[in-house]
Amino acid sequence: MTQTTVQSLRDKPAVRWTALILVALTMFFGYMFVDVLSPLKTQLEETVKWDSTIFGTYGSSEFFINVFCGFLIFAGIILDKMGVRFTAILSGSLMLLGAIIKIYALSEYFNMGGIGFDLLNSASFPASAKLSCIGFALFGCGCEMGGVTVSRAIVKWFQGKEMALAMGIEMAIARLGVFAVFWTSPMISKHFAQKGEMFLSVQAPVIFVGILLAVGLILYIIYGFMDKALEKEQGAEEIEEEEPFKFSDLGKVFGSGMFWIVALLCVLYYSAIFPFQKYATEMLSSNIGLETETAAKIFSMFPLGAMFITPLLGAFLDYKGKGATMLIIGAVLMFACHATFAFFPFNEVSHMAAVTIAITAIVVLGISFSLVPAALWPSVPKIIDNKVLGSAYSAIFFIQNIGLMSVPIIIGRILDVTNPNVAPGEPKNYTTAMIVFAMFGVAAFFLGFVLKIADKKKGFGLELPNKTK
Ligand SMILES: NCCCC[C@H](NC(=O)[C@@H](N)CCCCN)C(=O)O
């Protein structure tokens, strides 16, 4: 008698990769939205009077609710209790709501005294910035919740298969979003600035990405149907979540020493990446004397490089391992890039040499930004029980968000203090700010070592391949 084995949806490559593409595209749009105003820092200074401190506060506001209200911890609990489907749609809706508020905050109507303007306006902090912060904070709840949910979804579809490759591709698609926005945002802005539409020059790029976020929500809803089908199948097979989530499970996450090492490494490393992204365009224009559009294009090589290399390193990790070593090398490269921008005398070499060195440093940062994320996120299921994985990812994001929230404010303040007499739109001295970013690399390097030693002692297999079949 012949026995037929029924293939699970997870076992069908076309199905699991389609699921990945659906969730990753929404993150692509999300990452575009995160940095939609980053290449426009100088225009914001001129149009809506946001100085560096205001811009820094705006950059931090993405994480306000996640940190101050502990939203990310709730996000993890919601994910573990309600499942991927519900949480994905909730996160997509929050991102869209936040985007709509930010679009309104930058509109000419609002800035000319529209509804809510008088309530929010003050001399030290313009209403446009306050309302943008509110919108960005709501968006940030959705985006971070989405990030955790997507990680959980990938584990659900890919554990024991090409998990690191899948996570690598998901992050690569997100990086493509950052690359895309560093090109499209200045282009759209310039189009309206040339027509003399000053408010639209900062609002139109946000409207464009806001529309993409609406498409992202639809993709999450479509993913929901696939998730339901998988769960129905798992109902019979009981592949995961044998017991329901309990609050006491959170203790397992926070009680793990390995969790703390990974979480601290994560906050240190990412604090020198995402906040830097917000200032990189202006730093490049200031250090090298470039126009905003050219500086943004040079910086776009950073996510582009990361986009190509992250999946390759993910695949390397699946088949060869060496996760902890990758984290250490990534921290060293990050330090090298930031130290170059802090100490290299760009004004003493030819323009060509300055541009070449800047591009090289940005490419090095791109390689670093491939090594660390490719190794970090797939390491989490190796050190944390599957049942509390949603909470573990959220807890790591929560700790990381504290850094992502504080660092842009600190950098903005440093820039205003170290550039007291610099007029809006004029080049700034970025030395101190870049030294701060470089120091995060040093600290991440040491933690990488601690992680490698701890793994060697306790045998979590961080240096081992992921692929089991
Ligand atoms: N499924 C994605 C794993 C995490 C990717 C990681 N993102 C983060 O760490 C976010 N918490 C921070 C994103 C900041 C912008 N909103 C990444 O490498 O992108």
The ligand as a Gaussian input file, in Angstrom:
#p B3LYP/6-31G(d) Opt

LIG

0 1
 N       11.258000      41.791000      10.607000
 C       12.215000      42.779000      10.742000
 C       13.247000      42.567000      11.786000
 C       13.745000      43.862000      12.278000
 C       14.410000      44.672000      11.227000
 C       15.026000      45.923000      11.754000
 N       14.028000      46.858000      12.214000
 C       13.992000      47.303000      13.463000
 O       14.806000      46.948000      14.268000
 C       12.902000      48.242000      13.885000
 N       12.545000      48.032000      15.248000
 C       13.377000      49.659000      13.781000
 C       12.942000      50.281000      12.563000
 C       13.180000      51.769000      12.634000
 C       12.427000      52.418000      11.568000
 N       11.048000      52.398000      11.892000
 C       15.820000      46.480000      10.582000
 O       16.982000      46.082000      10.438000
 O       15.258000      47.235000       9.812000

